[in-house]
């Protein structure tokens, strides 16, 4: 299932890289993409719990303000 994670506290490309690295380190997370302008991440959560996602983002130094399912094939990163 593809989900969107709303994240607070990202201000630059370095922040994006930290969040991407943190989420990629969660076993089962795949296809991690982070959008600084929208303050969101998108990923496949193959067996990953919301608590694991929140913990990874928090450990990276940021706050999760919401997690929701990406509906109807929606992607933050469509061209």
Backbone as XML, in Angstrom:
<?xml version="1.0"?>
<chain id="A" units="angstrom">
  <residue number="1" name="UNK">
    <atom name="N" x="0.843" y="-1.171" z="0.000"/>
    <atom name="CA" x="0.000" y="0.000" z="0.000"/>
    <atom name="C" x="0.892" y="1.239" z="0.000"/>
  </residue>
  <residue number="2" name="UNK">
    <atom name="N" x="0.533" y="2.192" z="-0.827"/>
    <atom name="CA" x="1.272" y="3.457" z="-0.890"/>
    <atom name="C" x="0.651" y="4.436" z="0.094"/>
  </residue>
  <residue number="3" name="UNK">
    <atom name="N" x="1.524" y="5.078" z="0.881"/>
    <atom name="CA" x="1.041" y="6.042" z="1.870"/>
    <atom name="C" x="1.764" y="7.372" z="1.716"/>
  </residue>
  <residue number="4" name="UNK">
    <atom name="N" x="1.139" y="8.401" z="2.280"/>
    <atom name="CA" x="1.730" y="9.728" z="2.344"/>
    <atom name="C" x="1.948" y="10.078" z="3.808"/>
  </residue>
  <residue number="5" name="UNK">
    <atom name="N" x="3.100" y="10.653" z="4.090"/>
    <atom name="CA" x="3.450" y="11.041" z="5.449"/>
    <atom name="C" x="3.681" y="12.549" z="5.452"/>
  </residue>
  <residue number="6" name="UNK">
    <atom name="N" x="2.891" y="13.277" z="6.217"/>
    <atom name="CA" x="3.082" y="14.720" z="6.355"/>
    <atom name="C" x="4.133" y="14.952" z="7.429"/>
  </residue>
  <residue number="7" name="UNK">
    <atom name="N" x="5.132" y="15.782" z="7.097"/>
    <atom name="CA" x="6.286" y="15.965" z="7.974"/>
    <atom name="C" x="6.493" y="17.449" z="8.254"/>
  </residue>
  <residue number="8" name="UNK">
    <atom name="N" x="6.745" y="17.769" z="9.505"/>
    <atom name="CA" x="6.995" y="19.145" z="9.917"/>
    <atom name="C" x="8.464" y="19.314" z="10.282"/>
  </residue>
  <residue number="9" name="UNK">
    <atom name="N" x="9.052" y="20.443" z="9.866"/>
    <atom name="CA" x="10.403" y="20.777" z="10.285"/>
    <atom name="C" x="11.446" y="20.721" z="9.182"/>
  </residue>
  <residue number="10" name="UNK">
    <atom name="N" x="11.090" y="20.224" z="7.998"/>
    <atom name="CA" x="12.063" y="20.189" z="6.894"/>
    <atom name="C" x="12.183" y="21.579" z="6.293"/>
  </residue>
  <residue number="11" name="UNK">
    <atom name="N" x="13.441" y="22.035" z="6.083"/>
    <atom name="CA" x="13.644" y="23.375" z="5.539"/>
    <atom name="C" x="14.578" y="23.409" z="4.327"/>
  </residue>
  <residue number="12" name="UNK">
    <atom name="N" x="15.262" y="22.287" z="4.030"/>
    <atom name="CA" x="16.262" y="22.324" z="2.958"/>
    <atom name="C" x="16.490" y="20.922" z="2.378"/>
  </residue>
  <residue number="13" name="UNK">
    <atom name="N" x="17.340" y="20.868" z="1.389"/>
    <atom name="CA" x="17.671" y="19.602" z="0.750"/>
    <atom name="C" x="18.330" y="18.615" z="1.696"/>
  </residue>
  <residue number="14" name="UNK">
    <atom name="N" x="19.092" y="19.127" z="2.650"/>
    <atom name="CA" x="19.716" y="18.252" z="3.638"/>
    <atom name="C" x="18.642" y="17.560" z="4.485"/>
  </residue>
  <residue number="15" name="UNK">
    <atom name="N" x="17.605" y="18.287" z="4.830"/>
    <atom name="CA" x="16.488" y="17.716" z="5.589"/>
    <atom name="C" x="15.829" y="16.589" z="4.792"/>
  </residue>
  <residue number="16" name="UNK">
    <atom name="N" x="15.611" y="16.836" z="3.513"/>
    <atom name="CA" x="15.007" y="15.827" z="2.643"/>
    <atom name="C" x="15.861" y="14.564" z="2.641"/>
  </residue>
  <residue number="17" name="UNK">
    <atom name="N" x="17.165" y="14.735" z="2.492"/>
    <atom name="CA" x="18.071" y="13.582" z="2.464"/>
    <atom name="C" x="18.024" y="12.816" z="3.786"/>
  </residue>
  <residue number="18" name="UNK">
    <atom name="N" x="17.953" y="13.519" z="4.909"/>
    <atom name="CA" x="17.889" y="12.846" z="6.225"/>
    <atom name="C" x="16.606" y="12.039" z="6.366"/>
  </residue>
  <residue number="19" name="UNK">
    <atom name="N" x="15.481" y="12.616" z="5.947"/>
    <atom name="CA" x="14.204" y="11.912" z="6.051"/>
    <atom name="C" x="14.189" y="10.708" z="5.107"/>
  </residue>
  <residue number="20" name="UNK">
    <atom name="N" x="14.666" y="10.896" z="3.868"/>
    <atom name="CA" x="14.721" y="9.769" z="2.927"/>
    <atom name="C" x="15.562" y="8.631" z="3.494"/>
  </residue>
  <residue number="21" name="UNK">
    <atom name="N" x="16.720" y="8.953" z="4.017"/>
    <atom name="CA" x="17.611" y="7.932" z="4.569"/>
    <atom name="C" x="16.945" y="7.225" z="5.749"/>
  </residue>
  <residue number="22" name="UNK">
    <atom name="N" x="16.300" y="7.991" z="6.612"/>
    <atom name="CA" x="15.629" y="7.406" z="7.778"/>
    <atom name="C" x="14.520" y="6.445" z="7.348"/>
  </residue>
  <residue number="23" name="UNK">
    <atom name="N" x="13.702" y="6.860" z="6.386"/>
    <atom name="CA" x="12.594" y="6.009" z="5.950"/>
    <atom name="C" x="13.090" y="4.807" z="5.154"/>
  </residue>
  <residue number="24" name="UNK">
    <atom name="N" x="14.136" y="4.975" z="4.367"/>
    <atom name="CA" x="14.692" y="3.853" z="3.618"/>
    <atom name="C" x="15.284" y="2.805" z="4.554"/>
  </residue>
  <residue number="25" name="UNK">
    <atom name="N" x="15.651" y="3.207" z="5.764"/>
    <atom name="CA" x="16.215" y="2.290" z="6.737"/>
    <atom name="C" x="15.173" y="1.456" z="7.475"/>
  </residue>
  <residue number="26" name="UNK">
    <atom name="N" x="13.898" y="1.728" z="7.252"/>
    <atom name="CA" x="12.830" y="0.959" z="7.900"/>
    <atom name="C" x="12.582" y="-0.301" z="7.071"/>
  </residue>
  <residue number="27" name="UNK">
    <atom name="N" x="12.776" y="-1.479" z="7.663"/>
    <atom name="CA" x="12.553" y="-2.723" z="6.910"/>
    <atom name="C" x="11.131" y="-2.801" z="6.358"/>
  </residue>
  <residue number="28" name="UNK">
    <atom name="N" x="11.014" y="-3.023" z="5.059"/>
    <atom name="CA" x="9.717" y="-3.111" z="4.405"/>
    <atom name="C" x="9.305" y="-1.843" z="3.673"/>
  </residue>
  <residue number="29" name="UNK">
    <atom name="N" x="9.932" y="-0.720" z="3.991"/>
    <atom name="CA" x="9.613" y="0.535" z="3.300"/>
    <atom name="C" x="10.301" y="0.513" z="1.939"/>
  </residue>
  <residue number="30" name="UNK">
    <atom name="N" x="9.579" y="0.930" z="0.899"/>
    <atom name="CA" x="10.144" y="0.924" z="-0.451"/>
    <atom name="C" x="9.663" y="2.146" z="-1.218"/>
  </residue>
  <residue number="31" name="UNK">
    <atom name="N" x="10.418" y="2.533" z="-2.219"/>
    <atom name="CA" x="10.017" y="3.635" z="-3.089"/>
    <atom name="C" x="9.866" y="4.952" z="-2.356"/>
  </residue>
  <residue number="32" name="UNK">
    <atom name="N" x="10.727" y="5.216" z="-1.411"/>
    <atom name="CA" x="10.632" y="6.436" z="-0.603"/>
    <atom name="C" x="10.968" y="7.666" z="-1.449"/>
  </residue>
  <residue number="33" name="UNK">
    <atom name="N" x="10.062" y="8.643" z="-1.418"/>
    <atom name="CA" x="10.283" y="9.927" z="-2.087"/>
    <atom name="C" x="9.822" y="11.017" z="-1.131"/>
  </residue>
  <residue number="34" name="UNK">
    <atom name="N" x="10.595" y="12.081" z="-1.043"/>
    <atom name="CA" x="10.268" y="13.178" z="-0.127"/>
    <atom name="C" x="10.161" y="14.467" z="-0.923"/>
  </residue>
  <residue number="35" name="UNK">
    <atom name="N" x="9.115" y="15.238" z="-0.666"/>
    <atom name="CA" x="8.873" y="16.511" z="-1.347"/>
    <atom name="C" x="8.958" y="17.639" z="-0.320"/>
  </residue>
  <residue number="36" name="UNK">
    <atom name="N" x="10.001" y="18.464" z="-0.424"/>
    <atom name="CA" x="10.224" y="19.565" z="0.515"/>
    <atom name="C" x="9.112" y="20.605" z="0.433"/>
  </residue>
  <residue number="37" name="UNK">
    <atom name="N" x="8.689" y="20.964" z="-0.768"/>
    <atom name="CA" x="7.675" y="22.017" z="-0.930"/>
    <atom name="C" x="6.341" y="21.632" z="-0.296"/>
  </residue>
  <residue number="38" name="UNK">
    <atom name="N" x="5.997" y="20.342" z="-0.378"/>
    <atom name="CA" x="4.728" y="19.885" z="0.189"/>
    <atom name="C" x="4.880" y="19.323" z="1.600"/>
  </residue>
  <residue number="39" name="UNK">
    <atom name="N" x="6.133" y="19.265" z="2.083"/>
    <atom name="CA" x="6.405" y="18.715" z="3.414"/>
    <atom name="C" x="5.802" y="17.324" z="3.581"/>
  </residue>
  <residue number="40" name="UNK">
    <atom name="N" x="6.033" y="16.484" z="2.583"/>
    <atom name="CA" x="5.466" y="15.135" z="2.595"/>
    <atom name="C" x="6.462" y="14.118" z="2.071"/>
  </residue>
  <residue number="41" name="UNK">
    <atom name="N" x="6.250" y="12.899" z="2.502"/>
    <atom name="CA" x="6.971" y="11.757" z="1.952"/>
    <atom name="C" x="5.930" y="10.783" z="1.425"/>
  </residue>
  <residue number="42" name="UNK">
    <atom name="N" x="6.344" y="9.993" z="0.465"/>
    <atom name="CA" x="5.481" y="8.967" z="-0.090"/>
    <atom name="C" x="6.290" y="7.686" z="-0.134"/>
  </residue>
  <residue number="43" name="UNK">
    <atom name="N" x="5.657" y="6.575" z="0.239"/>
    <atom name="CA" x="6.365" y="5.298" z="0.227"/>
    <atom name="C" x="5.395" y="4.135" z="0.199"/>
  </residue>
  <residue number="44" name="UNK">
    <atom name="N" x="5.917" y="2.977" z="-0.198"/>
    <atom name="CA" x="5.182" y="1.723" z="-0.099"/>
    <atom name="C" x="5.448" y="1.183" z="1.290"/>
  </residue>
  <residue number="45" name="UNK">
    <atom name="N" x="4.412" y="0.825" z="2.017"/>
    <atom name="CA" x="4.618" y="0.373" z="3.395"/>
    <atom name="C" x="4.368" y="-1.125" z="3.523"/>
  </residue>
  <residue number="46" name="UNK">
    <atom name="N" x="5.163" y="-1.902" z="2.896"/>
    <atom name="CA" x="5.042" y="-3.358" z="2.874"/>
    <atom name="C" x="5.261" y="-3.946" z="4.272"/>
  </residue>
  <residue number="47" name="UNK">
    <atom name="N" x="4.211" y="-3.940" z="5.090"/>
    <atom name="CA" x="4.297" y="-4.481" z="6.434"/>
    <atom name="C" x="4.843" y="-3.521" z="7.471"/>
  </residue>
  <residue number="48" name="UNK">
    <atom name="N" x="5.113" y="-2.304" z="7.090"/>
    <atom name="CA" x="5.645" y="-1.298" z="8.007"/>
    <atom name="C" x="4.486" y="-0.695" z="8.800"/>
  </residue>
  <residue number="49" name="UNK">
    <atom name="N" x="4.683" y="-0.499" z="10.075"/>
    <atom name="CA" x="3.635" y="0.110" z="10.902"/>
    <atom name="C" x="3.799" y="1.635" z="10.939"/>
  </residue>
  <residue number="50" name="UNK">
    <atom name="N" x="2.715" y="2.299" z="11.274"/>
    <atom name="CA" x="2.783" y="3.762" z="11.411"/>
    <atom name="C" x="3.740" y="4.151" z="12.526"/>
  </residue>
  <residue number="51" name="UNK">
    <atom name="N" x="3.808" y="3.353" z="13.570"/>
    <atom name="CA" x="4.733" y="3.645" z="14.671"/>
    <atom name="C" x="6.179" y="3.595" z="14.200"/>
  </residue>
  <residue number="52" name="UNK">
    <atom name="N" x="6.520" y="2.648" z="13.320"/>
    <atom name="CA" x="7.878" y="2.558" z="12.783"/>
    <atom name="C" x="8.199" y="3.788" z="11.940"/>
  </residue>
  <residue number="53" name="UNK">
    <atom name="N" x="7.235" y="4.232" z="11.161"/>
    <atom name="CA" x="7.428" y="5.417" z="10.322"/>
    <atom name="C" x="7.637" y="6.645" z="11.198"/>
  </residue>
  <residue number="54" name="UNK">
    <atom name="N" x="6.762" y="6.817" z="12.179"/>
    <atom name="CA" x="6.884" y="7.961" z="13.092"/>
    <atom name="C" x="8.229" y="7.943" z="13.817"/>
  </residue>
  <residue number="55" name="UNK">
    <atom name="N" x="8.638" y="6.768" z="14.290"/>
    <atom name="CA" x="9.904" y="6.651" z="15.018"/>
    <atom name="C" x="11.081" y="7.027" z="14.128"/>
  </residue>
  <residue number="56" name="UNK">
    <atom name="N" x="11.089" y="6.573" z="12.883"/>
    <atom name="CA" x="12.198" y="6.870" z="11.972"/>
    <atom name="C" x="12.299" y="8.367" z="11.703"/>
  </residue>
  <residue number="57" name="UNK">
    <atom name="N" x="11.158" y="9.006" z="11.447"/>
    <atom name="CA" x="11.150" y="10.445" z="11.162"/>
    <atom name="C" x="11.551" y="11.234" z="12.412"/>
  </residue>
  <residue number="58" name="UNK">
    <atom name="N" x="11.053" y="10.826" z="13.562"/>
    <atom name="CA" x="11.385" y="11.502" z="14.818"/>
    <atom name="C" x="12.873" y="11.377" z="15.130"/>
  </residue>
  <residue number="59" name="UNK">
    <atom name="N" x="13.431" y="10.184" z="14.943"/>
    <atom name="CA" x="14.858" y="9.976" z="15.189"/>
    <atom name="C" x="15.722" y="10.824" z="14.257"/>
  </residue>
  <residue number="60" name="UNK">
    <atom name="N" x="15.195" y="11.130" z="13.070"/>
    <atom name="CA" x="15.919" y="11.984" z="12.121"/>
    <atom name="C" x="15.818" y="13.458" z="12.517"/>
  </residue>
  <residue number="61" name="UNK">
    <atom name="N" x="14.931" y="13.780" z="13.473"/>
    <atom name="CA" x="14.829" y="15.151" z="13.958"/>
    <atom name="C" x="13.625" y="15.932" z="13.471"/>
  </residue>
  <residue number="62" name="UNK">
    <atom name="N" x="12.614" y="15.235" z="12.966"/>
    <atom name="CA" x="11.433" y="15.897" z="12.404"/>
    <atom name="C" x="10.175" y="15.323" z="13.030"/>
  </residue>
  <residue number="63" name="UNK">
    <atom name="N" x="9.024" y="15.932" z="12.747"/>
    <atom name="CA" x="7.756" y="15.487" z="13.324"/>
    <atom name="C" x="6.804" y="15.020" z="12.235"/>
  </residue>
  <residue number="64" name="UNK">
    <atom name="N" x="6.104" y="13.930" z="12.507"/>
    <atom name="CA" x="5.057" y="13.453" z="11.608"/>
    <atom name="C" x="3.757" y="14.090" z="12.068"/>
  </residue>
  <residue number="65" name="UNK">
    <atom name="N" x="3.086" y="14.776" z="11.155"/>
    <atom name="CA" x="1.823" y="15.420" z="11.496"/>
    <atom name="C" x="0.625" y="14.650" z="10.958"/>
  </residue>
  <residue number="66" name="UNK">
    <atom name="N" x="0.882" y="13.634" z="10.139"/>
    <atom name="CA" x="-0.201" y="12.815" z="9.621"/>
    <atom name="C" x="0.304" y="11.737" z="8.685"/>
  </residue>
  <residue number="67" name="UNK">
    <atom name="N" x="-0.440" y="10.649" z="8.646"/>
    <atom name="CA" x="-0.144" y="9.546" z="7.726"/>
    <atom name="C" x="-1.462" y="9.137" z="7.092"/>
  </residue>
  <residue number="68" name="UNK">
    <atom name="N" x="-1.485" y="9.050" z="5.767"/>
    <atom name="CA" x="-2.714" y="8.664" z="5.082"/>
    <atom name="C" x="-2.387" y="7.794" z="3.872"/>
  </residue>
  <residue number="69" name="UNK">
    <atom name="N" x="-3.384" y="7.044" z="3.451"/>
    <atom name="CA" x="-3.230" y="6.201" z="2.273"/>
    <atom name="C" x="-3.316" y="7.069" z="1.024"/>
  </residue>
  <residue number="70" name="UNK">
    <atom name="N" x="-2.395" y="6.813" z="0.075"/>
    <atom name="CA" x="-2.465" y="7.501" z="-1.218"/>
    <atom name="C" x="-3.566" y="6.818" z="-2.020"/>
  </residue>
  <residue number="71" name="UNK">
    <atom name="N" x="-4.578" y="7.541" z="-2.398"/>
    <atom name="CA" x="-5.752" y="6.957" z="-3.041"/>
    <atom name="C" x="-5.694" y="7.073" z="-4.563"/>
  </residue>
  <residue number="72" name="UNK">
    <atom name="N" x="-6.228" y="6.073" z="-5.222"/>
    <atom name="CA" x="-6.414" y="6.102" z="-6.660"/>
    <atom name="C" x="-5.151" y="6.312" z="-7.473"/>
  </residue>
  <residue number="73" name="UNK">
    <atom name="N" x="-4.033" y="5.782" z="-6.998"/>
    <atom name="CA" x="-2.795" y="5.912" z="-7.748"/>
    <atom name="C" x="-2.198" y="7.305" z="-7.687"/>
  </residue>
  <residue number="74" name="UNK">
    <atom name="N" x="-2.728" y="8.149" z="-6.817"/>
    <atom name="CA" x="-2.194" y="9.505" z="-6.673"/>
    <atom name="C" x="-0.727" y="9.464" z="-6.297"/>
  </residue>
  <residue number="75" name="UNK">
    <atom name="N" x="0.041" y="10.333" z="-6.891"/>
    <atom name="CA" x="1.457" y="10.429" z="-6.537"/>
    <atom name="C" x="1.830" y="11.882" z="-6.412"/>
  </residue>
  <residue number="76" name="UNK">
    <atom name="N" x="2.613" y="12.187" z="-5.409"/>
    <atom name="CA" x="3.121" y="13.545" z="-5.246"/>
    <atom name="C" x="4.075" y="13.918" z="-6.343"/>
  </residue>
  <residue number="77" name="UNK">
    <atom name="N" x="4.600" y="12.915" z="-7.015"/>
    <atom name="CA" x="5.746" y="13.136" z="-7.896"/>
    <atom name="C" x="5.422" y="12.898" z="-9.361"/>
  </residue>
  <residue number="78" name="UNK">
    <atom name="N" x="4.180" y="13.043" z="-9.738"/>
    <atom name="CA" x="3.814" y="12.897" z="-11.150"/>
    <atom name="C" x="4.402" y="14.057" z="-11.937"/>
  </residue>
  <residue number="79" name="UNK">
    <atom name="N" x="4.816" y="13.744" z="-13.131"/>
    <atom name="CA" x="5.366" y="14.809" z="-13.971"/>
    <atom name="C" x="4.280" y="15.546" z="-14.709"/>
  </residue>
</chain>
